[in-house]
Amino acid sequence: MKRCVAIQHVAFENLGVFAQPIEEAGFAISYVQAGVVPLTHELWKDADLAVVLGGPIGVYQDDLYPFLTEEKALVAGRLASGRPLLGICLGAQLMASALDADVYPGAAKEIGWGRVELTPAGVSGPLAELAGAPVLHWHGDTFDLPRGCDLLASTAITPHQAFRPGPGQLALQFHAEMDAVFMETWLVGHCCELGVNGFDPRAIREDAKKLGTQARVAGQSFMRRWLAEEVR
């Protein structure tokens, strides 16, 4: 059986609705908790699909979170190998940093359910399954587009929402993997960030109830197509 290894930074940010199509494609999923479980090169190198999930810390905070130094090196090595890699939120920022692009605080926090605008390159690939569909935005940092990468998606607040370094390698700033059934774990886990920045959890909760099914269908359709077309 093929192996998918996902690096987690907080327990409630996982593969979500992506897990089912990944397993349907013949992958056994395992999680590694960053900062707790050693990020062994063998585990990462041998994975048929590697995923770096989101988290509330910044790529540039390796002085506060030393494990980021090793994680950046692992991401850089995986990118250089050309093997399948998916980065989500913090994972996307780590990919950008590994490709020598700057990562920094964005113009504003982008939190809540909304859409992304796909570029022509985005529409021509698996992300077309997300056209017009809701995804969850939850980030304060952004990144410059790495040299030589295709920009796939944007929003007004965050122009660089997705990029493709090469076949089977994809960075998503937004959360198409979010399972709205577990929205409450995010609202509780990120309660301080919501409060400090004036976001109302009641509004996000209601949007999750209204949009969750559509988001699930689109997210899983995207993942099935990406695995079929890009991951070898």
Secondary structure as GFF3:
##gff-version 3
##sequence-region A 1 232
A	DSSP	beta_strand	2	8	.	.	.	ID=ss1
A	DSSP	three_ten_helix	16	18	.	.	.	ID=ss2
A	DSSP	alpha_helix	19	24	.	.	.	ID=ss3
A	DSSP	beta_strand	27	33	.	.	.	ID=ss4
A	DSSP	alpha_helix	41	46	.	.	.	ID=ss5
A	DSSP	beta_strand	49	52	.	.	.	ID=ss6
A	DSSP	alpha_helix	67	81	.	.	.	ID=ss7
A	DSSP	beta_strand	85	88	.	.	.	ID=ss8
A	DSSP	alpha_helix	90	98	.	.	.	ID=ss9
A	DSSP	beta_strand	103	114	.	.	.	ID=ss10
A	DSSP	beta_strand	117	118	.	.	.	ID=ss11
A	DSSP	alpha_helix	120	123	.	.	.	ID=ss12
A	DSSP	three_ten_helix	126	130	.	.	.	ID=ss13
A	DSSP	beta_strand	135	143	.	.	.	ID=ss14
A	DSSP	beta_strand	150	154	.	.	.	ID=ss15
A	DSSP	beta_strand	162	166	.	.	.	ID=ss16
A	DSSP	beta_strand	169	172	.	.	.	ID=ss17
A	DSSP	three_ten_helix	180	182	.	.	.	ID=ss18
A	DSSP	alpha_helix	183	189	.	.	.	ID=ss19
A	DSSP	alpha_helix	191	197	.	.	.	ID=ss20
A	DSSP	alpha_helix	201	230	.	.	.	ID=ss21
###
